[in-house]
Amino acid sequence: MQSLPSILASVESLLSSVSAAAVRDQASILRVGSGWSSSAANLVQYAQLRSALPAGLQADLVRCGLSSLSRREAHIEPTLRAVHAALIAMNGGGWKDDSPAMAMDAGVAALERHADELLGPPHPKGTRIMVSLPPTMAADPSLADRLIDAGMDVARINAAHGSPEQWRTNAAALRAAAARASRTIRLCVDLAGPKVRTGTCSDGPIEIRPGDRLWLHADDTVSTGSARAADGSLAVPHRIAITPRDLLSALKPAHRVLIDDGNIRGRCTTATSSGAEVLIERVRSGAWPLKDRKGVNVPDSDVAIPSLTTADLATLDAVAGVADIVALSFVRSPQDILDLHQELDARGLTSMGVVAKVETPQACRDLPAILLALMRRPSCGVMLARGDLGVEIGFENLPIAQDEVLALCEAAHMPVIWATQVLESMTENGFPTRGEVTDAADSARADAVMLGIGPHLLETTAFVHDLLMRIQRIRARSRALLVPWGGWNRA
């Protein structure tokens, strides 16, 4: 342990560095909307803290009986100043009230206010429940009423499924049910985004095995399998269609190619102007049937595909006046957010909430700037979309990455939606696994948890409601130890 004077000197240096960061980035802070200035400043200061924190200082502060700084994301400068004052007093200098402009509790209050603005009125269980509405909800007129009774606080429509007519019908049923329950239920429309997919398999599913070679092409939308020799080898590679074709120009030799949620994993060996060859390295269960329209992830490639597609723009037109929130898929940069703002403004949707789905390595790396872009509108948040994110960065890195996203968003006083495959077994089959229940309990660290569609959606909603009511008093979103930024991306 360092001496008290050395610890005091480290804290003074850190406090000076953090204070200077807000001055240095004043231009970015001034660009955010009304009600976000202190949040933007705190975010900038938190990012500086993470980059400038001396090794071992947290442990030394704990040994002195002081804050380790790891549970104070929402109010960085007030915490540092309180620690600084305590260290001065411990060194015999007496107590000096060095209160900053933002009070210690103001950050938490700002986060709660922003969550209310985006997701609707708060609930005693703390974390709200966002429920994905089935496209065919009109076939069960009372479903919206029963979901609200079971604990739904926010509804979601996935624009990748259903039609505009179904979305509007479901929205009308939701509004009527909310009125009957005297509840405010916000509606979020999830834009489909630029999902990279394989084509239609002309002769049915194509069996993929380790050692197989695939030829990825964009000549048409049809994928065809090749016949195997007696030893199981392929005479010629399977021809797999890929859309959009922009992916092919970004692929380079040695880049990873993950198909069907990572069930098929390969690496590019050859890239040409007409396509790319991929050597399959691993396949779930030793062989996997590739079916129509499966997702493709290329985490090593910088694919120049805008997050906002032509289909997404048509969705915005269809849900104008229907949705309260729009979620942008596959965000990679702050410009993606600004492009969405521009399209919303052009349609007069200036009060619509905006949610950025974090599901790419680029979004993780550039999240501070993305959060500052989001803050240019009054109502905004982040969806931690852990499915594609886990495939892109590796599931072994997901726990670190989701902790970093939660920490950054808390520093920005930005509400977070915990999403993807939450209690999927229960939603599909009526029974949860132990691991899924633990994961659902972890959602108490966020401001909302999202449930997918399934035959047991109603029971799952009630289950999550009860679970959150039980644990909301003992769960906190904070992390225990601050490490250098980008921990998910370190060997």
LINPE-V12884 format. One line per field, one symbol per residue. phi: phi as a letter, one per 30 degrees, with the letter a starting at -180 (. if undefined). A space follows every 50 residues. Layout:
# LINPE-V12884
phi->???
This chain:
# LINPE-V12884
phi->.ddeedddddddddddddddddddceddddddddjcdddddddedddded dcdddideddddddicddidbbedaddedddddddddddddjcidbdcdd dcdecdddddddddddddcjedbediddcccdddeceddbecdddddddd kdcbcbccddbibeddddddddddddddddchbccdccccddidddbddd ddcjecdcbejdcccdbbdacccbccdcdddidcdbddccdbbddedddc dbeiddbcbhhidbbbbdcbbbdclbcbcdcbbdiiabddcdhcdbcbdc ccddcddccddddddeddceicccbbccdhdbaededdddedddddcicd cddbccdcbbdddddcdedddddeddcdbaabcdddddddddcjddcded ddddddddddddhcdbcdbihdhdddddcjbdcedddddddddddccabc cddadcddddedddedddddcddccbddccbcbediedccd
